[in-house]
């Protein structure tokens, strides 16, 4: 199964991690998706913009502003803020977390 493949190789493979996290988000398993992000970072794999899209979407579904702000900081430090999908996910997350002022600032910059 996909889970067995991920358990065997996932922590060493960015694409597998991204696929697994994205699948978890689609299924509403947001804690598991963020767990994949933690596993990646613990294994020395640098999350890319696809990874961050899953992480931000998870934060949005959980209304987890603390993780969301952390993800936003990572996005800014790594130059991912110019990607429209990331901006849309950030706007969605901030709106769901009742941070409309921040959401509007991101919207105005895009």
C-alpha positions in Angstrom: 0.0 0.0 0.0 1.0 3.6 -0.3 1.4 3.8 3.5 3.9 0.9 3.5 5.9 2.5 0.7 5.9 5.8 2.6 6.9 4.1 5.9 9.8 2.4 4.1 11.1 5.3 1.9 9.1 8.4 2.7 11.4 10.2 5.2 14.1 10.2 2.6 12.1 11.3 -0.4 10.6 14.7 -0.9 8.2 13.7 -3.6 6.8 10.8 -1.5 6.5 13.1 1.5 4.6 15.7 -0.6 2.3 13.0 -2.1 1.5 11.6 1.3 0.9 15.0 3.0 -1.3 16.1 0.1 -3.3 12.9 0.3 -3.8 13.3 4.0 -5.0 16.9 3.5 -7.5 15.7 0.8 -8.8 13.1 3.3 -9.1 15.7 6.1 -6.3 14.0 8.1 -4.6 17.3 8.8 -2.7 16.2 11.9 -1.2 13.4 9.9 -0.3 15.8 7.1 1.6 18.1 9.6 3.2 14.9 11.0 4.7 14.3 7.6 6.1 17.8 7.6 7.6 17.2 11.0 9.1 13.9 9.8 10.6 15.6 6.8 12.2 18.3 8.8 13.5 15.8 11.4 15.0 13.8 8.5 16.8 16.8 7.1 14.5 17.2 4.1 13.8 20.8 3.3 10.1 21.4 2.6 9.4 22.9 -0.8 6.5 25.0 -1.9 4.3 21.9 -2.4 5.1 20.8 1.1 4.2 24.2 2.4 0.9 24.2 0.5 -0.2 21.0 2.2 1.0 22.4 5.6 -0.9 25.7 5.2 -4.0 23.9 4.0 -3.8 21.7 7.1 -3.5 24.7 9.3 -6.4 26.3 7.6 -8.6 23.3 8.1 -7.5 23.1 11.8 -7.7 26.8 12.2 -4.3 26.5 13.8 -2.9 30.0 13.7 0.3 29.2 15.5 1.4 26.6 13.0 0.0 28.7 10.2 2.2 31.7 11.2 5.2 29.4 11.4 4.5 28.1 7.9 4.0 31.7 6.7 7.4 32.6 8.1 9.0 29.6 6.4 7.3 30.7 3.1 8.8 34.2 3.4 12.3 33.0 4.4 12.4 30.7 1.4 10.9 33.0 -1.3 7.7 31.0 -1.9 5.4 34.0 -1.4 5.3 34.8 -5.1 3.5 31.5 -5.9 -0.2 32.2 -6.3 -1.3 28.9 -4.7 0.6 29.6 -1.6 -0.9 33.2 -1.4 -4.4 31.8 -1.8 -3.8 29.2 0.9 -2.4 31.8 3.3 -5.4 34.1 2.6 -7.8 31.2 3.3 -5.9 30.2 6.5 -5.9 33.8 7.9 -9.5 34.3 7.1 -10.5 31.1 8.8 -8.4 32.0 11.8 -10.2 35.4 12.0 -7.1 37.4 11.0 -8.7 39.3 8.2 -6.2 42.2 8.3 -3.4 39.8 7.5 -5.4 38.1 4.8 -6.1 41.5 3.2 -2.4 42.5 3.3 -1.5 39.3 1.5 -4.3 39.9 -1.0 -3.2 43.5 -1.7 0.4 42.3 -2.4 -0.7 39.7 -5.0 
